[in-house]
Amino acid sequence: MRPVRAAGLVLSLLAGLGAEDLCGDPPAAPSRSIAAPQLSAEERLSPHMPESLRCDACHAIAFQIEEQLHKAEGKVGRKALSESDYVEVLERSCSQGWESYGVQELDGEKRLAGPGLSRQEPMSVMVTGGPWPGRLSKMCHSYVGEQGEAQIYEAHRRGPAALRELLCQGDKGACARGKAGGPAPPKALQNEL
């Protein structure tokens, strides 16, 4: 009887029936297909961060600066860093690879995703590499140049909220928009309307 059972198993496997079918296990869950975000020409080719992603980018930059400064302070026992030390840390923060950041689509909206950014979808495709690391590095250097190392370090010493406020909020901040949604039109366009 044993050879007959073995022959039946072999025949069922050859016929495309798996062991699950023979044992009565439930069928596998249906597979899910998730498409990558469709990027516009600006999002793919421009050397600058698209306007719609600048607020997310600012929060990513503030997070990375905060992490790097916190790590450097930990090495010296949580006391304040010297000017040369925090200048070096800020340079290193902006010059890092930024490869862990990319774009994913959430509820039909493209968002930057990566460390320090809260709204991320685990079941989505994230487009990394390409222009994103260079854009983040360029923005980071721009913030350091505009605000100055001393002002950024002072904000860091007051806490993460103060650093985000300095870099991302305010009149010119990347996140300074009305609560009604969407980015504010550039001033030149506002005057024409």
VMD Tcl script that draws the C-alpha trace (Angstrom):
set ca {
  {0.00 0.00 0.00}
  {2.90 2.28 0.75}
  {4.15 2.35 -2.92}
  {0.66 3.31 -4.08}
  {0.50 6.26 -1.66}
  {3.98 7.42 -2.74}
  {2.99 7.14 -6.40}
  {-0.16 9.20 -5.71}
  {1.88 11.89 -4.03}
  {4.33 12.03 -6.92}
  {1.53 12.18 -9.49}
  {-0.29 14.95 -7.60}
  {2.91 17.00 -7.37}
  {3.53 16.52 -11.07}
  {-0.06 17.55 -11.79}
  {0.56 20.88 -10.01}
  {-1.02 20.07 -6.70}
  {1.12 21.03 -3.76}
  {1.42 19.31 -0.41}
  {-1.03 21.87 0.96}
  {-3.75 20.53 -1.32}
  {-3.12 16.96 -0.18}
  {-3.10 17.86 3.50}
  {-6.10 20.15 3.36}
  {-4.26 23.33 4.43}
  {-5.97 26.61 3.55}
  {-4.91 28.26 0.29}
  {-2.20 30.91 0.45}
  {-3.25 34.54 0.86}
  {-3.65 36.41 -2.42}
  {-0.57 38.30 -3.51}
  {-0.55 42.07 -3.40}
  {0.88 44.32 -6.07}
  {2.14 47.78 -5.16}
  {3.30 50.17 -7.85}
  {6.19 52.60 -7.51}
  {5.29 56.29 -7.43}
  {5.09 57.89 -10.86}
  {7.54 60.79 -10.78}
  {7.12 63.93 -12.85}
  {9.96 65.29 -15.00}
  {10.81 67.80 -12.24}
  {10.88 65.07 -9.59}
  {13.15 62.90 -11.75}
  {15.48 65.45 -13.34}
  {15.66 68.75 -11.45}
  {18.73 69.33 -9.28}
  {16.47 71.08 -6.74}
  {14.04 69.55 -4.26}
  {10.49 69.82 -5.64}
  {8.38 72.36 -3.75}
  {5.88 69.70 -2.66}
  {8.62 67.74 -0.85}
  {10.56 70.58 0.77}
  {8.79 70.43 4.12}
  {9.49 66.69 4.44}
  {13.08 67.32 3.35}
  {13.49 70.03 5.98}
  {12.28 67.69 8.72}
  {14.70 64.98 7.49}
  {17.58 67.47 7.56}
  {16.67 68.73 11.04}
  {16.48 65.13 12.25}
  {19.91 64.25 10.84}
  {21.52 67.42 12.23}
  {19.96 66.72 15.63}
  {21.17 63.10 15.59}
  {24.73 64.01 14.59}
  {25.03 66.83 17.15}
  {23.54 64.64 19.90}
  {25.99 61.85 19.07}
  {28.96 64.27 19.13}
  {27.85 65.71 22.49}
  {27.56 62.18 23.88}
  {31.21 61.59 23.05}
  {32.25 64.61 25.13}
  {29.94 63.87 28.05}
  {26.86 65.97 27.09}
  {28.65 69.26 27.56}
  {28.47 71.90 24.85}
  {30.65 71.38 21.80}
  {33.33 73.88 20.87}
  {32.69 76.02 17.80}
  {35.15 74.05 15.69}
  {33.51 70.78 16.78}
  {29.92 71.77 15.94}
  {31.02 73.33 12.63}
  {32.67 70.03 11.74}
  {29.59 68.03 12.81}
  {27.29 70.23 10.75}
  {29.53 69.84 7.70}
  {29.56 66.07 8.18}
  {25.77 66.05 8.64}
  {25.20 67.80 5.33}
  {27.83 65.80 3.44}
  {26.55 62.38 4.48}
  {25.16 60.02 1.85}
  {21.39 60.48 2.47}
  {20.78 57.12 0.73}
  {18.17 56.04 3.27}
  {15.73 58.68 1.98}
  {13.43 58.42 -0.98}
  {9.92 59.07 -2.23}
  {6.84 56.97 -1.68}
  {3.23 57.58 -2.52}
  {0.76 57.77 0.38}
  {-2.94 58.22 -0.32}
  {-2.15 59.50 -3.81}
  {0.37 62.06 -2.53}
  {4.13 61.79 -2.96}
  {6.04 62.13 0.30}
  {9.68 61.94 1.27}
  {10.33 58.93 3.49}
  {13.22 57.87 5.69}
  {14.61 58.27 9.22}
  {12.96 61.01 11.27}
  {9.91 61.31 9.02}
  {6.79 60.11 10.75}
  {4.28 59.46 8.00}
  {5.54 56.35 6.21}
  {3.63 53.44 4.75}
  {5.25 50.05 5.38}
  {3.43 48.44 2.43}
  {4.60 50.75 -0.33}
  {7.42 51.14 -2.79}
  {10.03 53.77 -2.00}
  {12.15 55.24 -4.79}
  {15.61 55.94 -3.37}
  {18.92 57.01 -4.83}
  {18.92 59.08 -7.98}
  {18.63 62.80 -7.28}
  {17.32 62.56 -3.68}
  {20.65 62.32 -1.77}
  {22.14 65.26 -3.69}
  {19.04 67.38 -3.20}
  {19.01 66.75 0.56}
  {22.71 67.51 0.86}
  {22.30 70.72 -1.14}
  {19.34 71.83 1.02}
  {21.24 71.02 4.21}
  {24.26 73.10 3.14}
  {21.88 75.89 2.16}
  {20.27 75.91 5.63}
  {23.67 75.99 7.34}
  {24.77 78.84 5.06}
  {21.58 80.86 5.58}
  {21.19 80.35 9.32}
  {24.82 80.00 10.34}
  {26.40 77.24 12.38}
  {26.16 79.12 15.70}
  {22.42 79.77 15.35}
  {21.75 76.15 14.35}
  {23.76 74.82 17.28}
  {22.04 77.20 19.68}
  {18.63 75.97 18.45}
  {19.80 72.36 18.86}
  {20.78 73.08 22.47}
  {17.20 74.27 23.13}
  {15.79 70.98 21.74}
  {14.56 69.30 18.54}
  {11.44 71.46 18.35}
  {13.53 74.64 18.37}
  {15.76 73.32 15.59}
  {12.76 72.36 13.44}
  {11.22 75.75 14.13}
  {14.40 77.53 13.04}
  {14.92 75.53 9.87}
  {11.42 74.61 8.73}
  {8.96 77.19 10.05}
  {9.03 80.98 10.08}
  {8.24 83.28 7.17}
  {10.67 81.61 4.76}
  {10.56 78.08 6.14}
  {9.79 75.13 3.89}
  {6.79 74.21 6.07}
  {5.39 77.75 6.47}
  {2.07 77.33 4.66}
  {-1.55 77.88 5.46}
  {-3.33 74.99 7.17}
  {-5.77 74.80 4.23}
  {-3.24 72.55 2.47}
  {-0.88 72.63 -0.44}
  {2.16 74.81 -0.86}
  {1.69 78.55 -0.96}
  {2.18 80.00 -4.42}
  {5.43 81.95 -4.90}
  {5.10 85.67 -4.19}
  {5.68 86.60 -7.83}
  {2.65 84.53 -8.81}
  {0.55 85.90 -5.94}
  {1.06 89.43 -7.25}
  {-0.07 88.42 -10.73}
  {-3.30 86.85 -9.51}
}
mol new
graphics top color blue
foreach p $ca { graphics top sphere $p radius 0.5 }
foreach p [lrange $ca 0 end-1] q [lrange $ca 1 end] { graphics top cylinder $p $q radius 0.2 }
display resetview
